[in-house]
Structures are given as structure tokens and as C-alpha cells.
Amino acid sequence: MNSLIITTISLIAAGLITGSILFWTLRLGIGPTPTSRRVRTAIRDVLPDDVPGDIVELGCGWGHLIPTLREKYPDGKIKVWERSPIPALFTQTCYGIDVKRADFFQADLGNAGLIVCYLYPGAMERVEQELLPQLPTGCWLITHTFSLSGRKPVQAIKADDLYKTPIYLYQVG
């Protein structure tokens, strides 16, 4: 009987977790998609040395970029946002970082020195239209897979992965 109870509880928990991720995927327009190891390596290669402000990841998902950012900026203040509760809890637990569960489009990013994001094209349009004008001059922005349509990157490279994932580095100013 105990194994039946454990199995039932496990199935209910799995269903709730899956339902939560599905709900937030539909609500936000994209699911929490991990950044592959090879893309993280390529991002590490273009991270600027000098970041005068907070290091910010918009939509951190499962937190795979946090170790890369911590390695590059061991003394930097890293702030991450993720609205989907299951990945946010996972990230907070695994990486011991405070995950802001709010809409980053409403955030005050006036102290940002670097923003990293892996967002879908519609969100990238909003970043370009709504967030970029508010960012301080000199702030860096790194995106992968999707670019900003109206801006020319300072640097663009391709990751050494199956998809040759593009990585874009922009600077405000």
C-alpha cells in the first residue's frame, strides 16, 4: 500500500510541475529553454571585461548561465528574473541566487552594466523598444539565437554547436 501512495503522490506532483511549466510557457510565449554548454562557452568568450554596474539575466530559466557569469564576474552583483515558478525555484535552490519573479519589463535597470537574455523574437522587440532606451550609456547587452532587429551588434559570433547559434553583443550609447 505504501508504494501505491508514493506512486500516486509522485504522479500528482509530476502533473502539477508539468502543468505549471505548460501554463507559464503559454502565458509568456516561450518555455524555459536551457542554454547549451557550447553556447555558454561562446557567450563566455564575448563577455566584456569591464562591466560598470549590475549583471542582469532576463528570463534565467533553469539558471544555466549563472555559473558562467559568476566565473567571469566573481565580484559582480548578479540579478536574475524568471516568472515561471518551477524553473525559478530550481535556479534559486541550485545556485543560491535570489530570483526575481516579476515582469522584467517593469524593472528598474538603471544600474545595469550587462544584460544577458535568450528570449523569443516578440520579447526581443520589446527589449529593443522598451528597455534599451532606459539603459545607461555603456551598458552591454548579449543575446543569443535572436538579435535586435534595428541595431547593429558590436560583435557577432557563432557558437561551435550543431546550429551554429548566433551570439550578439551590443552596447548602449
Backbone as CSV, one residue per row, in Angstrom:
resi,resn,N_x,N_y,N_z,CA_x,CA_y,CA_z,C_x,C_y,C_z
1,MET,0.818,-1.203,0.000,0.000,0.000,0.000,0.860,1.265,0.000
2,ASN,1.975,1.236,0.726,2.840,2.409,0.770,3.392,2.778,-0.606
3,SER,3.735,1.761,-1.395,4.269,2.057,-2.729,3.192,2.679,-3.625
4,LEU,1.933,2.286,-3.441,0.833,2.878,-4.197,0.652,4.354,-3.831
5,ILE,0.759,4.668,-2.558,0.641,6.059,-2.105,1.794,6.896,-2.646
6,ILE,3.002,6.352,-2.557,4.181,7.075,-3.071,4.056,7.296,-4.572
7,THR,3.625,6.273,-5.293,3.446,6.404,-6.750,2.386,7.449,-7.077
8,THR,1.283,7.427,-6.365,0.196,8.391,-6.590,0.663,9.816,-6.314
9,ILE,1.332,10.004,-5.199,1.852,11.339,-4.864,2.857,11.803,-5.905
10,SER,3.726,10.909,-6.348,4.722,11.251,-7.371,4.060,11.654,-8.679
11,LEU,3.023,10.913,-9.073,2.317,11.241,-10.316,1.583,12.576,-10.203
12,ILE,0.986,12.839,-9.059,0.305,14.120,-8.852,1.313,15.267,-8.894
13,ALA,2.460,15.099,-8.219,3.498,16.131,-8.213,4.026,16.373,-9.623
14,ALA,4.282,15.301,-10.366,4.766,15.436,-11.747,3.738,16.164,-12.612
15,GLY,2.476,15.846,-12.416,1.416,16.517,-13.170,1.331,17.997,-12.840
16,LEU,1.450,18.331,-11.564,1.419,19.749,-11.165,2.620,20.518,-11.709
17,ILE,3.791,19.916,-11.654,5.001,20.559,-12.182,4.861,20.768,-13.686
18,THR,4.450,19.726,-14.390,4.269,19.828,-15.843,3.206,20.867,-16.186
19,GLY,2.102,20.845,-15.445,1.032,21.825,-15.677,1.503,23.251,-15.449
20,SER,2.288,23.455,-14.405,2.810,24.792,-14.127,3.723,25.277,-15.252
21,ILE,4.627,24.416,-15.678,5.543,24.803,-16.763,4.755,25.076,-18.039
22,LEU,3.771,24.236,-18.357,2.946,24.445,-19.551,2.167,25.756,-19.453
23,PHE,1.552,26.014,-18.297,0.805,27.260,-18.108,1.690,28.472,-18.366
24,TRP,2.878,28.512,-17.745,3.763,29.676,-17.892,4.361,29.761,-19.289
25,THR,4.565,28.621,-19.942,5.046,28.631,-21.326,4.009,29.294,-22.224
26,LEU,2.753,28.929,-22.049,1.693,29.531,-22.861,1.511,31.009,-22.509
27,ARG,1.593,31.345,-21.247,1.401,32.733,-20.815,2.522,33.653,-21.295
28,LEU,3.764,33.160,-21.256,4.910,34.004,-21.602,5.302,33.906,-23.075
29,GLY,4.830,32.889,-23.759,5.155,32.749,-25.171,6.386,31.916,-25.439
30,ILE,7.052,31.439,-24.391,8.245,30.604,-24.551,8.448,29.815,-23.270
31,GLY,8.967,28.610,-23.418,9.263,27.780,-22.257,10.673,28.024,-21.759
32,PRO,10.972,27.536,-20.575,12.319,27.692,-20.026,13.295,26.768,-20.751
33,THR,13.990,27.299,-21.737,14.875,26.506,-22.583,16.327,26.691,-22.139
34,PRO,16.992,25.620,-21.759,18.382,25.759,-21.310,19.316,26.218,-22.428
35,THR,20.336,26.947,-22.038,21.397,27.341,-22.963,22.435,26.225,-22.959
36,SER,22.752,25.712,-24.123,23.673,24.571,-24.217,25.082,24.951,-23.752
37,ARG,25.863,23.938,-23.436,27.239,24.141,-22.973,28.067,24.892,-24.013
38,ARG,27.927,24.537,-25.273,28.729,25.193,-26.321,28.321,26.654,-26.519
39,VAL,27.048,26.939,-26.369,26.599,28.333,-26.469,27.095,29.108,-25.247
40,ARG,27.052,28.493,-24.075,27.589,29.162,-22.870,29.068,29.471,-23.036
41,THR,29.806,28.546,-23.630,31.241,28.770,-23.877,31.444,29.947,-24.818
42,ALA,30.647,30.022,-25.872,30.772,31.135,-26.823,30.387,32.456,-26.160
43,ILE,29.361,32.432,-25.326,28.971,33.648,-24.612,30.105,34.100,-23.702
44,ARG,30.715,33.161,-22.995,31.849,33.500,-22.121,32.946,34.206,-22.908
45,ASP,33.152,33.784,-24.147,34.211,34.377,-24.977,33.922,35.820,-25.385
46,VAL,32.663,36.235,-25.407,32.355,37.619,-25.801,31.966,38.515,-24.626
47,LEU,31.913,37.947,-23.420,31.577,38.784,-22.270,32.625,39.889,-22.115
48,PRO,32.186,41.125,-21.977,33.153,42.221,-21.821,33.867,42.120,-20.471
49,ASP,35.122,42.555,-20.446,35.900,42.519,-19.208,35.407,43.550,-18.208
50,ASP,35.093,44.719,-18.701,34.715,45.825,-17.814,33.208,46.038,-17.856
51,VAL,32.557,45.767,-16.742,31.114,45.965,-16.642,30.852,46.899,-15.465
52,PRO,30.537,48.157,-15.776,30.323,49.142,-14.701,28.890,49.144,-14.179
53,GLY,28.504,48.092,-13.500,27.142,48.026,-12.974,26.726,46.596,-12.726
54,ASP,25.441,46.404,-12.522,24.895,45.085,-12.241,24.934,44.195,-13.476
55,ILE,25.098,42.897,-13.233,24.997,41.895,-14.280,23.585,41.332,-14.170
56,VAL,22.830,41.389,-15.254,21.406,41.058,-15.217,21.095,40.008,-16.278
57,GLU,20.381,38.954,-15.861,19.878,37.998,-16.844,18.362,38.070,-16.839
58,LEU,17.812,38.338,-18.002,16.364,38.447,-18.169,15.835,37.101,-18.643
59,GLY,15.003,36.472,-17.823,14.471,35.164,-18.166,15.524,34.088,-17.992
60,CYS,15.935,33.849,-16.750,17.061,32.937,-16.487,16.696,31.467,-16.645
61,GLY,15.408,31.130,-16.739,15.016,29.730,-16.909,15.581,28.862,-15.803
62,TRP,16.349,27.853,-16.184,16.922,26.888,-15.241,18.268,27.349,-14.685
63,GLY,18.707,28.541,-15.043,19.905,29.129,-14.447,21.231,28.684,-15.030
64,HIS,21.238,28.098,-16.212,22.476,27.556,-16.758,23.569,28.594,-17.023
65,LEU,23.202,29.854,-17.204,24.234,30.875,-17.454,24.837,31.446,-16.173
66,ILE,24.228,31.193,-15.040,24.714,31.775,-13.784,26.169,31.392,-13.482
67,PRO,26.568,30.115,-13.593,27.980,29.791,-13.331,28.947,30.524,-14.259
68,THR,28.571,30.696,-15.518,29.419,31.420,-16.468,29.573,32.871,-16.042
69,LEU,28.467,33.488,-15.640,28.521,34.885,-15.199,29.306,35.019,-13.898
70,ARG,29.140,34.098,-12.985,29.889,34.137,-11.716,31.380,33.948,-11.942
71,GLU,31.722,33.079,-12.881,33.140,32.831,-13.184,33.797,34.089,-13.748
72,LYS,33.105,34.742,-14.656,33.661,35.931,-15.311,33.659,37.144,-14.382
73,TYR,32.622,37.268,-13.556,32.462,38.429,-12.682,32.300,37.974,-11.221
74,PRO,33.365,37.447,-10.616,33.228,36.906,-9.254,32.810,37.954,-8.218
75,ASP,33.103,39.209,-8.470,32.723,40.266,-7.527,31.502,41.051,-7.994
76,GLY,30.938,40.663,-9.125,29.808,41.409,-9.687,28.491,41.056,-9.014
77,LYS,27.598,42.024,-9.005,26.258,41.787,-8.467,25.392,41.239,-9.595
78,ILE,24.986,39.978,-9.452,24.187,39.315,-10.483,22.729,39.309,-10.050
79,LYS,21.874,39.791,-10.951,20.430,39.801,-10.718,19.766,39.005,-11.829
80,VAL,18.822,38.137,-11.452,18.150,37.316,-12.457,16.638,37.395,-12.283
81,TRP,15.952,37.287,-13.413,14.490,37.297,-13.450,14.006,36.021,-14.104
82,GLU,12.945,35.451,-13.554,12.254,34.313,-14.162,10.856,34.261,-13.578
83,ARG,9.850,34.326,-14.434,8.464,34.339,-13.951,7.883,32.954,-13.729
84,SER,8.356,31.966,-14.452,7.836,30.608,-14.294,8.326,30.040,-12.950
85,PRO,7.411,29.662,-12.050,7.810,29.320,-10.679,8.703,28.087,-10.531
86,ILE,8.501,27.054,-11.321,9.303,25.831,-11.159,10.762,26.086,-11.549
87,PRO,11.046,26.627,-12.730,12.446,26.946,-13.034,13.041,27.975,-12.067
88,ALA,12.237,28.944,-11.621,12.740,29.950,-10.675,13.150,29.286,-9.365
89,LEU,12.322,28.382,-8.861,12.641,27.675,-7.624,13.874,26.790,-7.810
90,PHE,13.951,26.108,-8.939,15.115,25.279,-9.254,16.385,26.122,-9.254
91,THR,16.335,27.248,-9.953,17.501,28.131,-10.054,17.899,28.675,-8.687
92,GLN,16.928,29.105,-7.938,17.203,29.662,-6.611,17.826,28.595,-5.708
93,THR,17.312,27.390,-5.769,17.812,26.303,-4.927,19.202,25.837,-5.362
94,CYS,19.372,25.619,-6.648,20.646,25.082,-7.150,21.790,26.088,-7.107
95,TYR,21.490,27.347,-7.360,22.558,28.340,-7.486,22.595,29.327,-6.331
96,GLY,21.664,29.202,-5.386,21.675,30.074,-4.222,21.589,31.544,-4.565
97,ILE,20.791,31.859,-5.560,20.657,33.239,-6.016,19.195,33.660,-5.883
98,ASP,18.981,34.904,-5.546,17.625,35.422,-5.439,17.062,35.621,-6.849
99,VAL,15.999,34.916,-7.162,15.363,35.025,-8.473,14.158,35.944,-8.341
100,LYS,14.160,37.007,-9.102,13.036,37.938,-9.076,11.928,37.376,-9.957
101,ARG,10.774,37.118,-9.357,9.645,36.533,-10.073,8.692,37.629,-10.517
102,ALA,9.204,38.592,-11.209,8.408,39.730,-11.652,8.648,39.944,-13.142
103,ASP,7.847,40.795,-13.715,7.974,41.148,-15.127,9.169,42.079,-15.297
104,PHE,10.210,41.602,-15.957,11.416,42.430,-16.083,11.189,43.665,-16.946
105,PHE,10.107,43.701,-17.701,9.805,44.911,-18.463,9.377,46.050,-17.537
106,GLN,9.032,45.719,-16.305,8.667,46.731,-15.313,9.837,47.043,-14.368
107,ALA,10.966,46.389,-14.561,12.102,46.529,-13.646,12.861,47.830,-13.881
108,ASP,13.494,48.301,-12.836,14.405,49.440,-12.935,15.791,48.877,-13.240
109,LEU,16.243,49.061,-14.453,17.537,48.542,-14.880,18.562,49.668,-15.030
110,GLY,18.341,50.751,-14.309,19.213,51.925,-14.391,20.628,51.687,-13.921
111,ASN,20.877,50.623,-13.147,22.227,50.303,-12.677,22.861,49.165,-13.464
112,ALA,22.218,48.747,-14.544,22.729,47.609,-15.314,24.003,47.991,-16.065
113,GLY,24.976,47.088,-15.995,26.196,47.235,-16.784,26.243,46.198,-17.889
114,LEU,25.526,45.085,-17.666,25.456,43.999,-18.639,24.104,43.327,-18.502
115,ILE,23.454,43.129,-19.624,22.204,42.366,-19.659,22.418,41.196,-20.601
116,VAL,22.006,40.020,-20.147,22.091,38.806,-20.950,20.678,38.281,-21.099
117,CYS,20.314,37.901,-22.324,18.981,37.339,-22.493,18.918,36.374,-23.670
118,TYR,18.070,35.388,-23.506,17.732,34.409,-24.543,16.214,34.392,-24.569
119,LEU,15.653,35.270,-25.394,14.214,35.465,-25.447,13.712,35.221,-26.864
120,TYR,12.435,35.036,-27.003,11.839,34.809,-28.321,11.729,36.155,-29.067
121,PRO,11.518,36.148,-30.399,11.545,37.384,-31.191,10.603,38.485,-30.697
122,GLY,9.395,38.164,-30.279,8.474,39.194,-29.790,9.008,39.894,-28.550
123,ALA,9.604,39.134,-27.652,10.194,39.733,-26.445,11.425,40.557,-26.807
124,MET,12.184,40.121,-27.795,13.364,40.886,-28.223,12.932,42.241,-28.787
125,GLU,11.810,42.268,-29.503,11.287,43.547,-29.999,10.958,44.481,-28.833
126,ARG,10.350,43.917,-27.799,10.012,44.733,-26.619,11.271,45.207,-25.898
127,VAL,12.282,44.362,-25.817,13.558,44.775,-25.204,14.104,45.975,-25.960
128,GLU,14.100,45.874,-27.278,14.637,46.956,-28.107,13.825,48.245,-27.956
129,GLN,12.522,48.132,-27.921,11.662,49.318,-27.873,11.501,49.892,-26.468
130,GLU,11.382,49.024,-25.466,11.040,49.487,-24.117,12.215,49.564,-23.151
131,LEU,13.125,48.586,-23.214,14.209,48.563,-22.232,15.455,49.321,-22.670
132,LEU,15.861,49.149,-23.923,17.092,49.800,-24.367,17.108,51.308,-24.134
133,PRO,16.022,52.024,-24.396,16.057,53.476,-24.165,16.266,53.860,-22.690
134,GLN,15.980,52.944,-21.772,16.118,53.225,-20.346,17.494,52.843,-19.793
135,LEU,18.270,52.105,-20.569,19.548,51.599,-20.065,20.610,52.694,-20.081
136,PRO,21.536,52.623,-19.125,22.588,53.632,-19.091,23.539,53.504,-20.274
137,THR,24.099,54.615,-20.691,25.096,54.616,-21.760,26.260,53.728,-21.347
138,GLY,26.699,52.903,-22.260,27.802,51.993,-21.988,27.368,50.611,-21.560
139,CYS,26.097,50.439,-21.223,25.585,49.128,-20.809,25.730,48.141,-21.973
140,TRP,26.190,46.954,-21.651,26.331,45.894,-22.644,25.068,45.038,-22.663
141,LEU,24.761,44.467,-23.830,23.637,43.546,-23.980,24.107,42.378,-24.829
142,ILE,23.939,41.173,-24.299,24.277,39.961,-25.046,22.995,39.163,-25.239
143,THR,22.750,38.783,-26.479,21.624,37.923,-26.790,22.153,36.724,-27.567
144,HIS,21.411,35.650,-27.514,21.773,34.564,-28.427,20.525,34.036,-29.106
145,THR,20.753,33.507,-30.261,19.732,32.959,-31.145,18.942,34.062,-31.853
146,PHE,18.433,35.039,-31.095,17.638,36.115,-31.680,18.330,37.456,-31.464
147,SER,18.367,38.247,-32.523,19.046,39.547,-32.471,18.037,40.672,-32.252
148,LEU,18.573,41.855,-32.078,17.756,43.065,-32.093,17.667,43.492,-33.554
149,SER,16.491,43.671,-34.062,16.327,43.905,-35.499,16.793,45.280,-35.949
150,GLY,16.713,46.280,-35.081,17.049,47.632,-35.507,18.420,48.108,-35.078
151,ARG,19.250,47.231,-34.567,20.576,47.630,-34.073,21.653,46.748,-34.663
152,LYS,22.794,47.353,-34.864,23.947,46.600,-35.349,24.791,46.200,-34.142
153,PRO,25.122,44.905,-34.015,25.929,44.481,-32.876,27.372,44.969,-32.979
154,VAL,27.994,45.129,-31.838,29.421,45.442,-31.776,30.204,44.224,-32.240
155,GLN,29.684,43.048,-31.880,30.322,41.795,-32.260,29.238,40.739,-32.444
156,ALA,29.413,39.881,-33.421,28.509,38.748,-33.643,29.377,37.533,-33.945
157,ILE,29.127,36.458,-33.226,29.865,35.217,-33.468,28.870,34.073,-33.552
158,LYS,29.378,32.922,-33.958,28.545,31.726,-33.990,29.160,30.697,-33.043
159,ALA,28.310,30.078,-32.257,28.769,29.042,-31.333,29.177,27.805,-32.123
160,ASP,30.045,27.016,-31.545,30.506,25.787,-32.161,29.550,24.649,-31.782
161,ASP,28.285,24.811,-32.182,27.290,23.779,-31.916,26.637,23.358,-33.222
162,LEU,25.747,22.414,-33.159,25.070,21.882,-34.339,24.380,22.974,-35.150
163,TYR,23.809,23.973,-34.456,23.013,25.003,-35.114,23.817,26.246,-35.472
164,LYS,25.088,26.271,-35.073,25.908,27.488,-35.259,25.145,28.681,-34.688
165,THR,24.704,28.516,-33.457,23.877,29.510,-32.773,24.556,30.866,-32.767
166,PRO,23.870,31.891,-33.284,24.479,33.221,-33.277,24.406,33.875,-31.891
167,ILE,25.453,34.598,-31.561,25.527,35.351,-30.309,25.857,36.783,-30.690
168,TYR,25.112,37.711,-30.121,25.238,39.121,-30.467,25.614,39.929,-29.237
169,LEU,26.580,40.814,-29.400,27.000,41.730,-28.339,26.696,43.155,-28.804
170,TYR,25.915,43.857,-28.002,25.540,45.246,-28.289,26.035,46.132,-27.155
171,GLN,26.180,47.414,-27.438,26.467,48.373,-26.381,25.568,49.591,-26.561
172,VAL,24.970,50.022,-25.456,24.065,51.164,-25.467,24.910,52.443,-25.546
173,GLY,24.450,53.342,-26.411,25.149,54.626,-26.465,25.380,55.144,-27.838
